[in-house]
């Protein structure tokens, strides 16, 4: 099978198209014939050598990609949730058994049936970003209907899902993004859209139950501003797990009896299934910015590294109409 692997860390030029043996699933795994893979910032962070959190987990050579959509080709002996031919989406084993390939193996618990209303390319844009947003809002943030949530980086891959999930669950959603994305935030359901370039959110917002920092910046001064808009007992959640809260942030949270949480993605089948139901009900849309063929993965990485992608980038591994 074809797979995009790295044999050394570095820029996009280290991405290599290799020919490998097709893997076999362990008893608790499924083998997936992949149609598409999402592109995420973690992909090129790993390609560059990782960060303090990821570096100890990385072993070369490795196949990149942690967003998958395809057809079950084979099931392990202990798997009862799936059968050959099921259309699925989910997260491959991290790290190593990546989705930049014609096939991947993964624990069955990290996959669910693909939303029926969308194709493989769209489905591949959901799992990692969608589960990160879900884990942050409901796993750590414990967001409830009627609560107020402020989402920073609201127009990105994770933020776009967070806005829609929070709205679908009955929260009041305040999105923060750049000038060119304000109309987009309103279109996907934000009750308020704040332009961070011209509008200081901490002067416009107060009494927020949850602040979800889905933006790429690693700035504890920005986190301090976020704490000021939290209500007593609120929760600040950040996706930047490699960047701990400073003592000043921790003290500011304590003064408000508030919590600070760093979010690590939880690839849970039941959450993927619930996300699929929201998509099929029309409550959540998947926004694909651009689709690349597998051979153009380096171009996809370069685009992702600009940090100016609205929605998701996707690698198309097989055409939708190809035989199952």
Beta strands, then each sheet from edge to edge (+ up, - down):
strand 1: 2-6
strand 2: 15-19
strand 3: 29-39
strand 4: 62-63
strand 5: 68-75
strand 6: 87-90
strand 7: 103-107
strand 8: 111-113
strand 9: 148-152
strand 10: 172-177
strand 11: 192-195
strand 12: 208-213
strand 13: 230-238
strand 14: 259-262
strand 15: 288-293
strand 16: 312-316
sheet 1: 2+ 1- 4+
sheet 2: 7+ 3- 5+ 6- 8+
sheet 3: 7+ 3- 16+ 15+
sheet 4: 11+ 10+ 9+ 12+ 13+ 14+
end
